[in-house]
Amino acid sequence: MRRASGLVLVLAAALGAAAAGPPRDAPFTLGVLRRDGILLPFAAFNGRDWRSPWPATGADVALPIALRDVPTKWWGEAGAQAPWTSWIIGEGTLTPHPLALRKPSVVRVFCGERLGIDTDYRGGAVDLREPTVPKHGLAIASAAGAVTLQPVHDVSVLSPDAKRMIETIRDDFNDQEARAARRFTRWYHPYNDHERQQYPIQLEAFYRARDATARGAWTTSYVEAVRRFPPEPEDKDCGLITFVRGWVIEREGREPVINIGARVTYCDRADVSFMLPFGQLLVGGESYWVYQLSSWRDEFYSVARVRPEDVRPVVAVADGGCPQAFRRP
């Protein structure tokens, strides 16, 4: 079985522009749409390259009073006049809706502030005591024609495909779990490699999309899986788990390309990030996933280029976070 080492998700707000292929497409801008109607622009495609022109969390910039006061460069090459379209997830199918921008707005995201834009969308009430606001979908601004967002499907973790996926990743899961257990210098896992493998692997999230480009046809999946262990007396009923997440690329007649990473942590999952996929784009002959990665203390927005041999982030923007106050072990 072909394996890729380490987790492909290299999350760094300083990621530079990455080549998206020789064909030049119409420019567009992406933004995350929150339940409260706040739009958070985070990525722009100029026809060949990806970048993040909108100010990130913590940027020392003045709040524009009105939309006309927003610096032109913040909008990317699509421009300030490009119409916005929202794509709301969870509607069964992805359907475009016109989105009207109202005014700039500063909003709290975890322990920081983020410059966003108030829109005419209202998805429901929000709890102001929560550190962040749930995301309802993606918004796209394009002046030169529609950019279509394709769905990333949420596959049931109880389905036969999920059972097959567990078997597909089993060897890599065990290998990455062993690596993660050896990463500690002053702590030893109470179960050895053989003992850990007696406990079942459980799939908790399974997202999948089918790709077809000039490179061929294949299926890309993103999985989150755990192995749970009984709590020790000192664990206060919150036992150890192994949490694994990452990508699986399957192509007819080829061995799957598996790129997953593991973390040994406790059942509170304080150091674990979870994916929320917004959808899939076909741009410049390349396929891209657009998604959020979030934990209880931070969140990132990312665009990743998907090919039959690998998945590579081209944009990763930190949208907000809080300091890590405590880690176990």
VOGU-3710 file (C-alpha; in Angstrom, 3 decimals, decimal comma):
1> mrrasglvlv> 0,000/0,000/0,000  1,331/3,408/-0,927  1,652/5,704/2,056  2,562/9,334/2,530  4,327/10,269/5,743  2,922/12,856/8,127  -0,213/14,923/7,947  -0,615/16,969/4,780  -2,424/19,769/6,586  0,342/22,310/7,152
11> laaalgaaaa> -1,611/25,098/8,791  0,253/28,390/8,740  -1,224/31,815/8,171  1,961/32,815/6,373  1,499/30,376/3,494  2,382/32,195/0,285  0,706/32,067/-3,101  0,791/28,661/-4,807  0,588/27,901/-8,501  -2,846/26,784/-9,640
21> gpprdapftl> -1,925/25,710/-13,168  -1,201/27,396/-16,463  -4,764/28,168/-17,653  -5,899/31,643/-16,625  -9,447/31,739/-15,237  -11,597/34,640/-14,136  -10,589/36,017/-10,706  -12,808/35,522/-7,676  -12,795/35,968/-3,895  -13,926/33,518/-1,200
31> gvlrrdgill> -15,459/34,293/2,175  -16,953/32,254/4,999  -20,556/33,126/5,855  -21,496/32,895/9,520  -24,929/32,184/10,979  -25,270/35,830/12,034  -24,721/37,045/8,476  -21,132/38,210/8,915  -18,953/37,512/5,890  -15,259/36,807/6,525
41> pfaafngrdw> -13,256/37,081/3,273  -10,109/34,957/3,428  -8,866/33,905/-0,018  -8,660/35,277/-3,552  -7,787/33,654/-6,879  -6,312/36,022/-9,468  -6,636/33,690/-12,446  -3,508/31,653/-11,718  -2,472/32,098/-8,080  -4,089/32,024/-4,651
51> rspwpatgad> -3,487/34,664/-1,985  -5,028/36,186/1,154  -5,414/39,947/0,621  -8,035/40,517/3,335  -6,529/41,500/6,735  -6,118/38,533/9,049  -6,891/38,299/12,750  -4,848/40,738/14,803  -3,876/42,880/11,816  -3,266/46,486/12,838
61> valpialrdv> -5,657/48,172/10,408  -8,251/50,897/10,771  -11,913/49,939/10,462  -13,351/51,238/7,178  -16,516/53,238/7,878  -18,336/52,115/4,751  -17,821/49,599/1,960  -16,476/52,375/-0,295  -13,709/52,951/2,262  -12,386/49,390/2,049
71> ptkwwgeaga> -8,984/49,472/0,296  -9,253/48,116/-3,236  -6,417/45,619/-2,745  -8,328/43,865/0,035  -10,933/42,594/-2,445  -8,422/40,810/-4,672  -8,499/41,028/-8,449  -12,234/40,307/-8,587  -12,672/43,901/-7,388  -15,003/45,707/-5,027
81> qapwtswiig> -17,949/45,685/-7,460  -18,036/41,945/-8,073  -21,412/40,470/-7,036  -21,395/37,989/-4,161  -23,217/34,658/-4,127  -23,785/32,512/-1,053  -23,753/28,714/-1,007  -25,411/27,422/2,158  -24,383/23,969/3,370  -26,907/21,675/4,993
91> egtltphpla> -29,690/22,466/2,490  -29,446/19,030/0,888  -28,040/20,481/-2,320  -25,780/23,482/-2,816  -27,891/26,270/-4,305  -26,559/29,766/-5,076  -28,292/32,792/-3,549  -27,480/36,470/-4,176  -25,725/38,035/-1,179  -25,839/41,787/-0,516
101> lrkpsvvrvf> -23,037/43,415/1,476  -24,033/46,145/3,942  -21,104/47,541/5,918  -17,768/46,583/7,504  -18,006/45,136/10,988  -15,513/44,081/13,661  -16,494/40,811/15,334  -15,000/38,750/18,124  -13,512/35,389/17,176  -12,281/33,458/20,203
111> cgerlgidtd> -9,849/35,764/22,045  -9,312/38,218/19,203  -11,145/40,432/16,754  -11,695/40,020/13,033  -12,746/42,518/10,393  -15,761/41,196/8,502  -18,699/42,485/6,511  -22,322/42,534/7,576  -24,662/41,129/4,911  -28,376/40,661/4,326
121> yrggavdlre> -28,155/36,968/5,287  -29,614/35,868/8,606  -29,338/32,216/9,483  -30,685/32,282/13,019  -29,941/33,372/16,563  -26,425/33,098/17,970  -25,203/32,689/21,532  -22,950/35,659/22,307  -21,358/33,691/25,153  -19,798/31,259/22,670
131> ptvpkhglai> -16,235/32,033/21,514  -17,162/31,784/17,837  -20,233/31,639/15,598  -21,266/28,564/13,564  -20,585/28,769/9,829  -23,457/28,328/7,407  -21,594/28,246/4,127  -19,294/29,855/1,634  -19,680/33,078/-0,362  -18,003/33,761/-3,703
141> asaagavtlq> -17,471/37,096/-5,475  -16,870/36,916/-9,223  -17,276/39,685/-11,795  -16,678/37,622/-14,928  -19,157/34,798/-14,562  -20,413/32,308/-12,041  -18,028/30,164/-10,030  -19,834/26,959/-9,111  -19,314/25,276/-5,770  -19,740/21,513/-5,862
151> pvhdvsvlsp> -20,763/19,555/-2,753  -18,457/17,484/-0,593  -20,615/14,621/0,626  -20,974/13,619/4,271  -20,898/9,816/4,234  -22,589/7,974/7,078  -20,073/6,456/9,495  -22,452/3,472/9,765  -22,425/2,724/6,050  -20,650/-0,201/4,367
161> dakrmietir> -18,293/2,348/2,775  -17,296/3,518/6,248  -16,475/-0,025/7,333  -14,390/-0,469/4,209  -12,589/2,813/4,895  -11,618/1,640/8,389  -9,968/-1,413/6,854  -8,263/0,768/4,251  -6,602/2,994/6,859  -6,046/0,387/9,592
171> ddfndqeara> -2,326/-0,208/8,996  -1,601/3,511/8,630  -3,689/4,270/11,718  -1,625/1,813/13,766  1,629/3,165/12,374  0,766/6,815/13,029  -0,559/5,944/16,499  2,763/4,281/17,384  4,670/7,336/16,146  2,447/9,665/18,174
181> arrftrwyhp> 2,875/7,571/21,344  6,667/7,749/21,008  6,628/11,513/20,550  6,432/12,165/24,289  9,671/12,468/26,254  8,437/12,296/29,867  5,313/10,210/29,478  4,685/6,642/28,327  1,477/5,257/26,913  -0,033/2,728/29,364
191> yndherqqyp> -0,729/0,337/26,445  1,957/-1,019/24,114  1,517/-1,292/20,350  -0,011/-4,763/20,431  -2,378/-3,925/23,296  -3,600/-0,757/21,584  -4,466/-2,644/18,429  -6,923/-4,824/20,344  -9,243/-1,812/20,652  -11,485/-0,956/17,690
201> iqleafyrar> -11,066/1,970/15,323  -14,203/4,078/15,063  -14,852/6,453/12,190  -16,355/9,746/13,413  -16,373/11,798/10,199  -16,198/10,753/6,565  -16,293/13,358/3,784  -15,941/12,404/0,135  -15,917/13,946/-3,332  -15,298/12,520/-6,774
211> datargawtt> -12,783/14,322/-8,982  -12,348/14,350/-12,740  -9,745/16,527/-14,451  -7,233/16,110/-17,260  -5,226/14,037/-14,760  -7,957/11,389/-14,687  -10,737/10,401/-12,291  -10,403/9,552/-8,615  -12,141/9,800/-5,246  -10,879/11,990/-2,422
221> syveavrrfp> -11,935/11,357/1,175  -11,206/13,120/4,439  -11,640/11,046/7,572  -11,563/11,526/11,335  -11,240/8,364/13,407  -10,581/7,445/17,033  -9,463/4,556/19,204  -10,646/4,814/22,802  -8,995/3,333/25,894  -10,484/2,678/29,349
231> pepedkdcgl> -9,758/5,519/31,788  -7,022/4,971/34,335  -7,747/5,827/38,010  -5,978/9,198/37,655  -7,882/10,105/34,466  -11,075/11,225/36,240  -13,285/9,178/33,875  -11,729/10,831/30,800  -9,538/8,169/29,253  -6,946/8,345/26,528
241> itfvrgwvie> -7,870/8,327/22,864  -5,922/8,221/19,640  -7,358/10,759/17,215  -6,462/10,407/13,543  -7,395/12,695/10,677  -6,340/13,119/7,089  -6,783/12,281/3,431  -7,348/9,116/1,427  -7,126/9,219/-2,376  -8,498/6,231/-4,287
251> regrepvini> -8,042/5,627/-8,008  -9,187/2,699/-10,106  -6,445/0,128/-10,482  -4,082/1,865/-8,031  -3,253/1,425/-4,367  -4,816/4,183/-2,239  -2,681/7,137/-1,255  -3,137/7,565/2,504  -1,933/10,689/4,278  -3,104/10,769/7,882
261> garvtycdra> -1,677/11,957/11,170  -2,357/10,904/14,759  -2,509/12,588/18,138  -2,642/10,835/21,502  -4,782/12,902/23,835  -7,638/12,633/26,336  -11,360/12,319/25,748  -11,840/16,077/26,183  -9,979/16,485/22,850  -8,449/19,772/23,910
271> dvsfmlpfgq> -5,755/19,558/21,219  -7,903/18,243/18,378  -9,177/20,084/15,281  -12,222/19,024/13,271  -13,076/19,686/9,645  -16,163/21,399/8,225  -16,087/21,163/4,409  -17,782/23,983/2,494  -17,447/22,452/-0,958  -15,288/21,731/-3,963
281> llvggesywv> -14,139/24,019/-6,804  -12,849/23,196/-10,271  -10,551/26,058/-11,273  -7,869/26,222/-13,953  -8,166/22,515/-14,583  -7,480/21,749/-10,907  -9,741/20,507/-8,138  -9,820/22,289/-4,751  -11,505/21,633/-1,429  -12,557/24,629/0,692
291> yqlsswrdef> -13,025/23,948/4,406  -12,714/25,050/8,023  -10,542/23,363/10,662  -11,538/24,265/14,210  -10,952/23,258/17,802  -12,318/24,586/21,058  -9,638/27,312/21,025  -9,042/28,275/17,376  -10,168/27,985/13,766  -8,588/28,090/10,311
301> ysvarvrped> -9,976/28,481/6,818  -8,200/26,639/4,035  -8,169/25,876/0,328  -6,399/22,654/-0,682  -5,491/21,508/-4,175  -6,449/17,882/-4,748  -4,591/15,682/-7,226  -4,502/11,882/-7,666  -1,159/11,704/-5,874  -1,559/14,252/-3,068
311> vrpvvavadg> -3,527/17,004/-1,342  -1,704/20,277/-0,803  -2,975/23,449/0,952  -2,615/26,594/-1,149  -4,256/28,946/1,385  -4,489/28,558/5,158  -5,740/31,518/7,197  -5,952/31,632/10,993  -9,241/33,301/11,835  -8,851/33,524/15,600
321> gcpqafrrp> -7,644/31,704/18,654  -6,927/31,663/22,360  -3,730/30,798/24,235  -3,233/27,207/25,262  -3,582/27,229/29,031  -3,203/23,568/29,784  -2,014/20,420/28,026  -2,356/16,719/28,909  -0,051/14,882/29,020
//
